[in-house]
Amino acid sequence: MILDKEKLRSNLDRVIWDIEEARLKRSEHLIVQLCVVAKYTDIENIKTLYNLGQRNFGENQVQQLEARSKELEELPLAWHMIGTLQKNKINKLIDLNPTLLQSLDSLDLAIELNKRLETKGKNMSALLQINSSGEKTKSGVKTEEALDIYKQIQESCPNINLKGVMTIGAHSKDEELIKKSFDTTYKIYESLQDSGATICSMGMSNDFKLAIECGSNMVRIGSALFKD
């Protein structure tokens, strides 16, 4: 569905207002980046958001990222891979040169990715995905292993430039449970700042305000922007 520019502007203004409000509750020094989740939306909407000043866009699938980045190659967009990366799609993703892989969800994947990056003589920036809610349906490393795995990747995968961590909040209507998953991730992020971590990506359309109040400095928002 293609939304008219005024509707998209209004949705974007509302999201930015909410980000700002949550940011100030946390700290006036916090800077929060918005990554627009572009899946399911029309190319025209991405162009409109670009014209409204948005630059970071995320896709869940490598083939979708490939199609979108080709269609919009004339625009200087920063593409993020935010969905599960299958090993058979690693080479394709490397060729697409994403700004950030937000979903590096295991040491095993990191080692394989590093091997292919080395072969191609390339580097990639990434976030370590943490399964902070412990839900079986979610990807990511266990919270108690996150620090060790982060440091192992830094030591053994020189072609991966780890920039921080990412999590998906607990799938629950219980705000305390969601908050706990964000607080847990933020504590890990804090511990990793000495190791160069600068990004704590937490929060989507339904919980980004809470995530920012817990310290998130990057949110991934789709449906809140594209509602009619």
C-alpha angles and dihedrals in degrees: 000000000000113000121205117250095252092052092050091045090052092048091047092048090051092050092047090048090052092047090050093049093050092044093055091049087058102037138319087228095059115107115201124199121208119219111190113220099223101186115121093015130109124257088239091062091053090051090050092050089049089054088051090057104266117140110164116079128172133204129193098210131050094223091052090048089051094050094046097045090050093049091048100035092125090065120077095234126162106227121205126195104219104165133078111295115220116210093237088061097051097096092048091051092049090053090053092058098216118201090231139003101212096180108062093148107174144023088240091058091046092054092049092046092049091051092054093043089053091051091051094042093238141124131215133200114226146170123224109239113224123199092217095167094052090227114159091221092061129083123225143085121293115265093239091054098041099094094048094045092047091054093043090055091049091051101041104030108057093169092060115080105204110209101176141288142310133199140174113227121245113284096241144108088227105101092199091058092049091046091051091056090050094045090050092052093045091054090053090048090051090052090052097051089091086057091056101268111156104159127070105179110194134141138051134199096295100042110020095113091057091045092054091048086055091053106271114157097186127046129190110215131176120138095043088060099043101046115122 
